[in-house]
Amino acid sequence: MSAVYIDVHGHLAPYGETGGGPPSLRDPAGSLAAKRALGVRMTIIGSPVGAGSMVPGAAAGNYDQPADRVRAHNELMGELVDRFPAELRAYAYLDPFGDEAMLGQAAELVKDDRFAGLLINSSVRGEYLGSERAADFFAMADETGVPVLVHPPAEPSGTAGLHGHHGLIEHIARPCDVTIGIAAIVAGGWLERYPQLPLIAAAGGGGLALLAEKLELAVARTPGRAASGPRLAGRAVDSLAKVYVETSCPSEAQLSANLRVFGSGRVLFGSDSPPLLAQLDRVTGLVSALPAEDRDAVGWRNATALFGLPWPG
């Protein structure tokens, strides 16, 4: 049987919104046909900026979008799912540091079957989600019980030092932001407080699989040094083991490390496609080369179990 995939990390621009980005973002029929040819039967799409911009500099106002504008964007995403119900589901985007209206409308949207989960940024204006300011978000997300895709922001922390080098921002800084963002969530104790909360780290989790031991050191109490920041009651690696990662970084080394550290039951097929359609065959190739049991788990079984989706065959 040919390999089959459910893609938990894709993007499409909804009808009615204008903006930049490659043409594939605004060609849902063509993009889905290209994915179908490689075995991708369903994609969960979302915008990591709502109706804002992914272009550094132009993205400065992303977090100034009020709840009603974010809801309008999410509803347009739902309408896109209506056009392709067999092949699309959507994430409801929100600012995790947003107000009660922002959190409340996201919680309402995920009661709609078109929305499979929530999408947040790994940092917001340079602040990571280990902060107690994220308390209301984590309580809401845990109550909904839906998966949360932790996606890098348009402007990761430290972007200013890259002097507008968009390639480094997109392919290096963003995975690093996810690495630090998930580490901050673990260090903040959120996965101890909410052990059933399903978090998916985009960008393959960045470097998390290589840094589990360093994360343990980072949160350890050091004799002679004053305590600072949040403290875990247990081990950081136990919280890290609750995280899911996806496959959108086309790296055999990262996929191998993720399978070793997280296990095949915690790795999900994700492609970041669109916009990265040109890399899709590399990602499917890496997963299709896995032993059959791991290939099917990563390719679609884990997604059907986590999101409650039907068999994609």
C-alpha positions as CSV (number, residue, x, y, z in Angstrom):
1,M,0.0,0.0,0.0
2,S,1.3,3.5,-0.8
3,A,2.1,5.7,2.1
4,V,-0.7,7.9,3.4
5,Y,-0.4,11.1,5.3
6,I,-2.4,13.5,7.5
7,D,-0.6,16.8,7.5
8,V,-0.9,18.6,10.9
9,H,0.9,21.7,9.8
10,G,-0.2,23.5,6.7
11,H,-1.2,27.0,5.7
12,L,-3.7,28.4,3.2
13,A,-4.9,32.0,2.9
14,P,-8.7,32.2,3.2
15,Y,-10.8,33.7,0.5
16,G,-11.5,37.4,1.3
17,E,-8.1,38.2,2.7
18,T,-5.3,39.8,0.8
19,G,-1.6,39.7,1.5
20,G,1.8,38.5,0.4
21,G,3.4,35.0,0.4
22,P,3.9,32.5,-2.4
23,P,1.0,31.9,-4.9
24,S,0.5,28.4,-3.4
25,L,-1.1,30.0,-0.3
26,R,-3.9,31.4,-2.5
27,D,-4.4,28.4,-4.6
28,P,-6.1,25.8,-2.4
29,A,-7.3,23.6,-5.2
30,G,-3.8,23.4,-6.8
31,S,-2.0,23.0,-3.5
32,L,-4.2,20.3,-2.4
33,A,-3.9,18.5,-5.7
34,A,-0.1,18.6,-5.4
35,K,-0.3,17.2,-1.9
36,R,-2.8,14.5,-2.9
37,A,-0.3,13.3,-5.6
38,L,2.2,12.6,-2.8
39,G,-0.3,10.8,-0.6
40,V,-1.4,13.7,1.7
41,R,-5.1,13.1,2.2
42,M,-5.9,15.8,4.8
43,T,-4.2,19.0,6.0
44,I,-4.9,21.0,9.1
45,I,-4.3,24.6,8.2
46,G,-3.9,27.8,10.2
47,S,-2.3,31.2,10.2
48,P,0.3,31.9,12.8
49,V,-0.5,35.6,12.6
50,G,-4.3,35.7,12.2
51,A,-5.0,38.3,9.6
52,G,-1.6,39.8,10.1
53,S,1.7,39.5,8.2
54,M,4.6,36.9,8.4
55,V,7.0,39.5,7.0
56,P,9.4,40.7,9.7
57,G,9.0,44.5,10.2
58,A,5.5,44.4,8.6
59,A,4.5,42.0,11.4
60,A,4.8,44.6,14.2
61,G,1.0,45.0,14.6
62,N,0.1,41.3,14.6
63,Y,-0.7,41.3,18.3
64,D,-2.7,44.5,18.1
65,Q,-5.5,42.6,16.4
66,P,-8.6,42.8,18.6
67,A,-10.6,39.6,19.3
68,D,-13.3,40.5,16.8
69,R,-10.8,40.8,13.9
70,V,-9.1,37.5,14.9
71,R,-12.5,35.8,15.0
72,A,-13.4,37.2,11.6
73,H,-10.1,35.7,10.3
74,N,-10.8,32.3,11.9
75,E,-14.3,32.2,10.5
76,L,-12.9,32.8,7.0
77,M,-10.7,29.8,7.6
78,G,-13.7,27.8,8.5
79,E,-15.3,28.8,5.2
80,L,-12.3,27.5,3.4
81,V,-12.7,24.2,5.2
82,D,-16.3,24.2,3.9
83,R,-15.0,24.4,0.3
84,F,-12.8,21.3,0.8
85,P,-14.4,19.4,3.7
86,A,-12.7,16.0,2.8
87,E,-9.2,17.5,2.8
88,L,-9.1,20.3,5.3
89,R,-9.5,21.1,8.9
90,A,-8.4,24.4,10.6
91,Y,-6.7,25.6,13.7
92,A,-8.3,28.6,15.5
93,Y,-5.5,31.2,15.9
94,L,-5.3,33.3,19.0
95,D,-2.8,35.5,21.0
96,P,-2.2,33.4,24.1
97,F,-1.7,36.6,26.1
98,G,-4.9,38.0,24.8
99,D,-7.9,39.1,26.8
100,E,-11.0,37.2,27.9
101,A,-12.7,37.9,24.6
102,M,-9.8,36.5,22.7
103,L,-9.6,33.3,24.7
104,G,-13.4,32.9,24.8
105,Q,-14.0,33.1,21.1
106,A,-11.2,30.5,20.5
107,A,-12.8,28.2,23.0
108,E,-16.2,28.6,21.2
109,L,-14.7,28.0,17.7
110,V,-13.1,24.6,18.6
111,K,-16.6,23.3,19.4
112,D,-17.2,23.5,15.6
113,D,-16.0,20.3,13.9
114,R,-14.3,22.4,11.2
115,F,-11.7,23.5,13.8
116,A,-9.4,20.7,15.0
117,G,-7.3,22.6,17.4
118,L,-5.7,25.9,18.5
119,L,-2.7,27.7,17.0
120,I,-0.4,30.0,19.1
121,N,3.0,31.5,18.8
122,S,6.0,30.2,20.7
123,S,6.8,33.7,21.8
124,V,4.9,37.0,21.7
125,R,6.9,40.2,21.3
126,G,9.9,38.3,22.7
127,E,8.0,36.9,25.8
128,Y,7.8,33.2,26.1
129,L,4.9,31.2,27.5
130,G,6.6,30.1,30.7
131,S,5.2,33.4,31.9
132,E,2.4,33.4,34.5
133,R,0.6,35.8,32.1
134,A,-0.2,32.6,30.1
135,A,-2.2,31.1,33.0
136,D,-5.6,31.9,31.5
137,F,-4.6,30.5,28.1
138,F,-3.4,27.2,29.5
139,A,-6.5,26.8,31.7
140,M,-8.7,27.4,28.6
141,A,-6.7,25.1,26.3
142,D,-6.8,22.3,28.9
143,E,-10.5,22.7,29.3
144,T,-11.1,22.4,25.5
145,G,-9.0,19.3,25.3
146,V,-8.0,20.0,21.7
147,P,-4.4,19.9,20.4
148,V,-2.4,23.1,20.3
149,L,0.1,23.8,17.6
150,V,3.0,25.9,18.9
151,H,4.2,27.8,15.9
152,P,7.1,30.3,15.6
153,P,6.1,33.9,15.3
154,A,6.8,36.2,12.3
155,E,9.5,37.9,14.4
156,P,11.2,35.5,16.7
157,S,13.1,36.8,19.7
158,G,16.5,38.3,18.6
159,T,15.3,38.9,15.0
160,A,16.6,42.5,15.0
161,G,20.2,41.2,15.2
162,L,19.8,39.4,11.9
163,H,19.4,42.7,10.1
164,G,16.5,41.6,7.8
165,H,18.1,38.4,6.6
166,H,14.8,36.7,5.9
167,G,16.3,33.3,5.1
168,L,18.0,33.1,8.5
169,I,14.8,34.3,10.2
170,E,12.6,31.7,8.4
171,H,14.8,28.7,8.6
172,I,17.0,29.2,11.6
173,A,15.5,31.7,14.0
174,R,12.0,30.3,13.9
175,P,13.0,26.7,14.8
176,C,15.1,28.1,17.6
177,D,12.1,30.1,18.9
178,V,10.1,26.9,19.1
179,T,13.0,25.2,21.0
180,I,13.1,28.0,23.6
181,G,9.3,28.4,23.6
182,I,8.6,24.7,24.5
183,A,11.5,24.7,27.0
184,A,9.9,27.7,28.7
185,I,6.5,26.0,28.9
186,V,8.2,23.0,30.5
187,A,10.2,25.1,32.9
188,G,7.1,27.1,33.7
189,G,5.4,23.9,35.0
190,W,2.5,24.1,32.7
191,L,2.7,20.4,31.6
192,E,2.8,19.4,35.3
193,R,-0.3,21.4,36.0
194,Y,-2.0,20.2,32.8
195,P,-0.5,16.8,32.0
196,Q,-3.2,15.9,29.4
197,L,-2.7,19.1,27.4
198,P,-1.6,18.0,23.8
199,L,1.0,20.5,22.6
200,I,2.6,20.0,19.1
201,A,5.9,21.7,18.6
202,A,6.3,23.0,15.0
203,A,9.5,23.0,13.1
204,G,10.1,19.4,14.3
205,G,10.5,20.8,17.8
206,G,13.6,22.6,16.7
207,G,16.5,21.3,18.7
208,L,14.5,19.8,21.6
209,A,15.5,16.2,21.0
210,L,19.2,17.1,21.4
211,L,18.7,19.3,24.5
212,A,16.7,17.1,26.9
213,E,19.6,16.7,29.3
214,K,20.5,20.4,29.1
215,L,16.8,21.3,29.8
216,E,17.1,19.1,33.0
217,L,20.2,21.1,34.0
218,A,18.4,24.4,33.2
219,V,15.7,23.8,35.7
220,A,17.8,22.1,38.4
221,R,18.4,23.9,41.7
222,T,22.1,24.9,41.8
223,P,23.8,25.0,45.2
224,G,25.0,28.5,46.1
225,R,22.8,30.2,43.5
226,A,19.6,32.0,44.3
227,A,16.4,30.4,42.9
228,S,15.0,32.3,39.9
229,G,12.1,31.7,37.6
230,P,9.5,28.9,37.8
231,R,10.3,25.6,39.4
232,L,9.2,22.1,38.5
233,A,8.1,19.6,41.2
234,G,9.4,16.8,39.0
235,R,11.8,16.2,36.2
236,A,11.9,18.4,33.1
237,V,12.3,15.3,30.8
238,D,9.0,13.9,32.1
239,S,7.2,17.0,31.1
240,L,9.1,17.2,27.7
241,A,8.0,13.6,27.0
242,K,4.4,14.8,26.9
243,V,5.0,17.0,23.9
244,Y,4.3,16.0,20.3
245,V,6.7,17.1,17.5
246,E,6.1,17.1,13.7
247,T,8.2,16.5,10.6
248,S,8.3,19.8,8.8
249,C,12.1,20.2,9.0
250,P,13.4,18.0,6.1
251,S,16.2,16.5,8.3
252,E,16.8,12.8,8.6
253,A,19.0,13.5,11.7
254,Q,16.2,15.4,13.4
255,L,13.6,12.8,12.6
256,S,15.8,10.0,13.9
257,A,16.5,12.0,17.1
258,N,12.8,12.8,17.6
259,L,11.8,9.1,17.2
260,R,14.5,8.1,19.7
261,V,13.6,10.8,22.3
262,F,9.8,11.2,21.9
263,G,8.9,7.8,20.4
264,S,7.0,7.1,17.3
265,G,3.7,7.7,19.1
266,R,4.6,11.4,19.6
267,V,5.7,12.2,16.1
268,L,3.2,13.6,13.6
269,F,3.5,14.2,9.9
270,G,3.7,17.9,9.3
271,S,5.1,19.7,6.2
272,D,4.6,23.5,6.6
273,S,3.2,23.2,3.1
274,P,2.0,25.4,1.6
275,P,4.1,27.5,1.5
276,L,6.9,25.0,1.4
277,L,5.5,22.8,-1.4
278,A,8.9,22.4,-3.0
279,Q,10.1,20.6,0.1
280,L,7.1,18.3,0.4
281,D,8.6,15.4,-1.5
282,R,11.6,15.5,0.9
283,V,9.4,15.3,4.0
284,T,7.2,12.5,2.6
285,G,10.4,10.7,1.5
286,L,11.8,10.7,4.9
287,V,8.7,9.3,6.5
288,S,8.0,6.8,3.8
289,A,11.5,5.3,4.4
290,L,10.7,4.5,8.0
291,P,9.8,0.9,9.0
292,A,6.1,0.3,8.1
293,E,4.8,0.5,11.7
294,D,6.6,3.8,12.4
295,R,5.7,5.1,8.9
296,D,2.0,4.6,9.5
297,A,2.1,5.9,13.1
298,V,3.9,9.1,12.0
299,G,2.1,9.4,8.7
300,W,-1.5,9.2,9.9
301,R,-2.3,7.0,12.9
302,N,-1.1,9.4,15.5
303,A,-3.1,12.2,13.9
304,T,-6.3,10.3,13.7
305,A,-6.0,9.4,17.4
306,L,-5.0,12.8,18.6
307,F,-7.5,14.9,16.5
308,G,-10.3,12.3,16.3
309,L,-10.1,12.2,12.5
310,P,-11.3,9.4,10.3
311,W,-9.0,7.0,8.4
312,P,-7.7,9.0,5.5
313,G,-7.7,6.2,2.9
